[in-house]
Structure formats: structure tokens, C-alpha cells
């Protein structure tokens, strides 16, 4: 009886959570407050982009799922929030646009910067290993290849944006431009957090039941791989360029920006 009550409570808790997430999506008043907060904090353009994404996530994707013959995906789009992937992409896109328009300097506030092609190579190398490992864990599952493509596509895009966002952050970089271990660990944690959520979403969307053992085993292996590769890259000078720090160039009027 006690076990039955525990199971019933678990089901009840899960249903209440799902209903709460759905209510959050359709609560117009709360959504309006959130949009006003975004306008105040990040500007009108970000609020517009976030609003368009909400329409895509809550309306377009469910409609396409229904007419595409996969109505089981509709609850996924109504319950889960994908802002953790899309919002960093918006921030990066707007900042890149501002830099292209000359509103912000391209160079970071340090004497060495990472080129875009270095970031791209890092993502490609890691995702080749990660997608191979992912396939090992899902090859015998129904729709395993579709899950791999879904997961790999999203994480490849996010991986590049993740690299460029961290490129603008000096956390864990010493004055002599050497990288501390804490930066490698922080990058690993932030990337793995998003990877876990996307992985969970992929299993939820394509499988009737989540194989937790496979999910956790993959994430553990991928964490070791990411941290190891990131540690190796932190000691490599490939794709790094010397530049005038943003603070210095602003004060001295330097005309030597670093273009990645």
C-alpha cells in the first residue's frame, strides 16, 4: 500500500508539474509581464525575437506535429521550454550584428582572442566524437538515427554559440592569457547542462519511455570527453590571434581591431 501511495504521489506530482508548465505557456498576463521585463532588460528587439520564438514553439511546432502525423510531440512543445538553447543564440546574433555595424568592438577585453574558425573546429571535433558515442547508445533503439540527427543538429548549433559566448568572457583567464582549470570545468558544466536537457527532450519525443541508464551513461562519457578536449584546447595556440584589448583600444583610440 505504501509503495502504491508513493507511485500515486509521483504520478500526481508529475501531472501537476506538466499542468503548471502548460499554464505558464498560456497565461497571457504572465507572458505580457515577462515581455515587458525583457524589453526593459534586453531591449525591444530581444523581446520581439523571444515573442516570435514563443509563437513558433507553442503554435507552429504543435500544428506541424499534428499534420505531420506525430501528435505525440505536441505535449513536448507545450511543456518543455527551449529558451535555454534559443536565447543564447539570440544574444550572440544581436551582439554579432552590433559588432558588424561598429557598435561594439570585435576584440575581447584581453590581448588574445579566439578566431571563429577555431571555435568551429572545436565544435566539429567534439561533435564527431559525441555523435559517435550517441549512436552507440541508441543504435538498437527504435528511431535511433532520427534521435541522433535531432540531438546532433541542436547541439552543434548551440556548441558554436556556446564557444563564442565564452570567448567574450574572461572568467578563468589569467593576465598572461593562460587558461585556468576552473574555466574548463565551468564550460563543461554549462555545456553539459544544455546537452542533458536536449538529450532528455530527444528521448521524450521519440521514445515511449526514457531509458535513464543509457541517458546517464552517455552524459557521463560525454562529460569526460568534453572536459578532456577542452583541457587540450586550452593549451593549444591554434586559431588564436593577438589583439589590442577593448578597454585599451577605447582609451587610446587604437585602429587595430582583431577580426576573427
C-alpha positions as CSV (number, residue, x, y, z in Angstrom):
1,X,0.0,0.0,0.0
2,X,2.8,2.4,0.9
3,X,4.5,1.7,-2.4
4,X,1.3,2.2,-4.3
5,X,0.8,5.6,-2.5
6,X,4.3,6.6,-3.4
7,X,3.7,5.8,-7.0
8,X,0.4,7.6,-7.0
9,X,2.0,10.6,-5.4
10,X,4.7,10.5,-8.1
11,X,2.1,10.5,-10.9
12,X,0.2,13.3,-9.2
13,X,3.4,15.4,-8.8
14,X,4.3,14.8,-12.4
15,X,0.8,15.8,-13.7
16,X,0.7,18.9,-11.5
17,X,4.2,19.9,-12.9
18,X,3.1,19.3,-16.5
19,X,-0.1,21.3,-16.0
20,X,1.8,24.1,-14.4
21,X,4.2,24.3,-17.4
22,X,1.3,24.3,-19.8
23,X,-0.5,27.0,-17.8
24,X,2.7,29.1,-17.8
25,X,2.7,28.8,-21.6
26,X,-1.0,30.0,-22.0
27,X,-1.0,32.6,-19.1
28,X,-1.3,35.7,-21.2
29,X,-1.0,38.1,-18.3
30,X,2.2,36.5,-17.0
31,X,3.6,36.4,-20.6
32,X,2.9,40.1,-21.0
33,X,4.7,40.9,-17.8
34,X,7.7,38.7,-19.0
35,X,7.8,40.5,-22.3
36,X,7.8,44.0,-20.6
37,X,10.6,42.7,-18.4
38,X,12.6,41.6,-21.4
39,X,12.1,45.0,-23.1
40,X,13.4,46.8,-20.0
41,X,16.3,44.5,-19.5
42,X,17.4,43.5,-23.0
43,X,15.7,45.9,-25.4
44,X,12.8,45.7,-27.8
45,X,14.5,43.6,-30.4
46,X,15.2,40.8,-28.0
47,X,11.6,40.9,-26.7
48,X,10.3,40.6,-30.3
49,X,12.6,37.7,-31.0
50,X,11.6,36.0,-27.8
51,X,7.9,36.6,-28.7
52,X,8.3,35.1,-32.2
53,X,10.0,32.1,-30.7
54,X,7.2,31.5,-28.3
55,X,4.7,31.5,-31.2
56,X,6.9,29.1,-33.1
57,X,7.3,26.8,-30.1
58,X,3.7,26.9,-28.8
59,X,1.8,27.2,-32.1
60,X,3.7,26.4,-35.2
61,X,5.6,23.3,-33.9
62,X,2.4,21.7,-32.4
63,X,0.5,22.3,-35.6
64,X,3.3,20.8,-37.8
65,X,3.4,17.9,-35.4
66,X,-0.3,17.2,-35.8
67,X,-0.4,17.5,-39.6
68,X,2.9,15.6,-39.8
69,X,1.4,12.6,-38.2
70,X,3.4,12.8,-34.9
71,X,0.8,14.3,-32.4
72,X,2.7,12.7,-29.5
73,X,5.2,15.6,-29.9
74,X,2.6,18.2,-29.1
75,X,2.9,17.8,-25.3
76,X,6.7,18.1,-25.6
77,X,6.4,21.5,-27.2
78,X,3.7,22.7,-24.8
79,X,5.5,21.5,-21.7
80,X,9.2,22.0,-22.3
81,X,10.9,25.3,-22.6
82,X,13.7,25.6,-25.2
83,X,14.7,29.1,-24.3
84,X,17.9,27.8,-22.7
85,X,19.1,27.0,-26.3
86,X,17.4,29.8,-28.3
87,X,18.0,32.8,-26.0
88,X,21.8,32.5,-26.0
89,X,21.6,32.2,-29.8
90,X,19.6,35.5,-29.9
91,X,22.1,37.2,-27.6
92,X,25.0,36.1,-29.8
93,X,23.3,37.0,-33.0
94,X,22.4,40.5,-31.8
95,X,25.9,41.1,-30.5
96,X,27.5,39.9,-33.7
97,X,25.2,42.3,-35.7
98,X,26.2,45.2,-33.4
99,X,29.8,44.3,-34.0
100,X,29.3,44.2,-37.7
101,X,27.7,47.7,-37.5
102,X,30.6,49.0,-35.5
103,X,28.6,49.5,-32.3
104,X,30.8,47.1,-30.3
105,X,34.4,46.1,-30.7
106,X,35.2,42.7,-32.2
107,X,38.1,42.1,-29.8
108,X,37.5,40.9,-26.2
109,X,38.9,42.8,-23.3
110,X,42.2,40.9,-23.3
111,X,45.3,40.6,-25.5
112,X,44.4,37.3,-27.2
113,X,41.2,36.3,-29.0
114,X,39.9,33.0,-30.4
115,X,39.0,33.1,-34.1
116,X,35.7,31.9,-35.4
117,X,37.3,29.1,-37.3
118,X,38.9,27.8,-34.1
119,X,35.5,27.7,-32.5
120,X,34.1,25.9,-35.5
121,X,36.9,23.3,-35.5
122,X,36.4,22.7,-31.7
123,X,32.7,22.1,-32.2
124,X,33.3,19.8,-35.2
125,X,35.9,17.7,-33.4
126,X,33.8,17.3,-30.3
127,X,30.5,16.6,-32.1
128,X,32.1,13.9,-34.3
129,X,33.1,12.1,-31.1
130,X,29.8,12.9,-29.3
131,X,27.6,11.8,-32.2
132,X,29.5,8.5,-32.5
133,X,29.0,7.8,-28.8
134,X,25.4,8.8,-29.0
135,X,24.8,6.4,-31.9
136,X,26.4,3.6,-29.8
137,X,23.8,4.1,-27.1
138,X,20.8,4.4,-29.4
139,X,21.6,2.2,-32.4
140,X,19.4,-0.6,-31.2
141,X,16.5,1.7,-30.2
142,X,13.5,2.5,-32.4
143,X,14.2,5.7,-34.4
144,X,17.7,5.8,-33.1
145,X,19.1,7.6,-36.1
146,X,16.4,10.2,-36.0
147,X,17.2,10.9,-32.4
148,X,20.9,11.2,-33.2
149,X,20.2,13.7,-36.0
150,X,17.9,15.7,-33.7
151,X,20.4,15.8,-30.9
152,X,23.5,16.4,-33.0
153,X,21.9,19.3,-35.0
154,X,20.7,21.2,-32.0
155,X,23.9,20.7,-30.0
156,X,26.1,21.6,-33.0
157,X,24.4,25.0,-33.3
158,X,24.4,25.6,-29.5
159,X,28.1,24.4,-29.3
160,X,29.3,27.1,-31.6
161,X,27.2,29.8,-29.9
162,X,28.5,28.5,-26.5
163,X,32.1,28.9,-27.7
164,X,31.5,32.4,-28.9
165,X,29.7,33.4,-25.7
166,X,32.6,32.1,-23.6
167,X,35.0,33.8,-25.9
168,X,33.7,37.2,-24.7
169,X,34.1,36.2,-21.0
170,X,37.4,36.5,-19.2
171,X,36.5,34.1,-16.4
172,X,39.4,31.8,-15.6
173,X,41.8,33.5,-17.9
174,X,45.0,34.9,-16.2
175,X,46.7,38.1,-17.0
176,X,49.2,36.2,-19.2
177,X,46.3,34.7,-21.2
178,X,46.8,31.2,-19.8
179,X,43.6,29.3,-19.0
180,X,42.8,28.0,-15.5
181,X,41.2,24.7,-14.8
182,X,38.1,26.4,-13.3
183,X,37.3,27.9,-16.8
184,X,37.4,24.4,-18.4
185,X,35.2,23.0,-15.6
186,X,32.7,25.9,-15.9
187,X,32.5,25.5,-19.7
188,X,32.0,21.7,-19.3
189,X,29.1,22.2,-16.7
190,X,27.3,24.8,-18.8
191,X,27.5,22.7,-22.0
192,X,26.6,19.5,-20.2
193,X,23.5,21.1,-18.6
194,X,22.1,22.1,-22.0
195,X,23.2,18.7,-23.5
196,X,21.3,16.9,-20.8
197,X,18.1,18.8,-21.4
198,X,18.3,18.3,-25.2
199,X,19.1,14.7,-24.7
200,X,16.1,14.3,-22.4
201,X,13.9,16.1,-24.9
202,X,15.1,13.8,-27.7
203,X,14.3,10.7,-25.8
204,X,10.9,12.1,-24.7
205,X,10.0,13.0,-28.2
206,X,11.0,9.7,-29.9
207,X,10.6,7.0,-27.3
208,X,7.6,5.9,-25.2
209,X,9.8,5.6,-22.1
210,X,13.0,7.3,-21.2
211,X,16.0,4.8,-20.8
212,X,17.6,6.6,-17.9
213,X,20.6,4.2,-17.8
214,X,21.5,5.0,-21.4
215,X,21.0,8.7,-21.0
216,X,23.1,9.0,-17.9
217,X,25.8,6.7,-19.2
218,X,26.1,8.8,-22.4
219,X,26.2,12.0,-20.4
220,X,29.0,10.7,-18.2
221,X,31.1,9.6,-21.1
222,X,30.5,12.8,-23.0
223,X,31.4,14.9,-19.9
224,X,34.8,13.2,-19.7
225,X,35.3,13.7,-23.5
226,X,34.3,17.4,-23.4
227,X,36.5,18.2,-20.4
228,X,39.4,16.4,-21.9
229,X,39.2,18.1,-25.3
230,X,38.6,21.5,-23.7
231,X,41.7,20.9,-21.5
232,X,43.7,20.1,-24.6
233,X,42.4,23.1,-26.5
234,X,43.2,25.4,-23.5
235,X,46.9,24.6,-24.0
236,X,46.8,25.0,-27.8
237,X,47.5,28.3,-29.6
238,X,45.9,27.1,-32.8
239,X,43.5,29.7,-34.1
240,X,44.4,32.4,-31.5
241,X,45.3,35.9,-32.5
242,X,46.9,38.7,-30.6
243,X,44.9,41.9,-30.4
244,X,44.5,45.2,-28.6
245,X,42.2,44.7,-25.5
246,X,38.9,46.5,-25.9
247,X,39.4,48.7,-22.9
248,X,42.9,49.7,-24.1
249,X,41.8,50.4,-27.7
250,X,38.9,52.6,-26.4
251,X,41.2,54.7,-24.3
252,X,44.0,55.1,-26.8
253,X,41.8,55.2,-30.0
254,X,43.6,52.3,-31.5
255,X,42.7,51.4,-35.1
256,X,43.9,47.8,-34.8
257,X,40.9,45.6,-34.0
258,X,41.1,41.9,-34.1
259,X,38.8,40.4,-36.7
260,X,38.0,36.7,-36.2
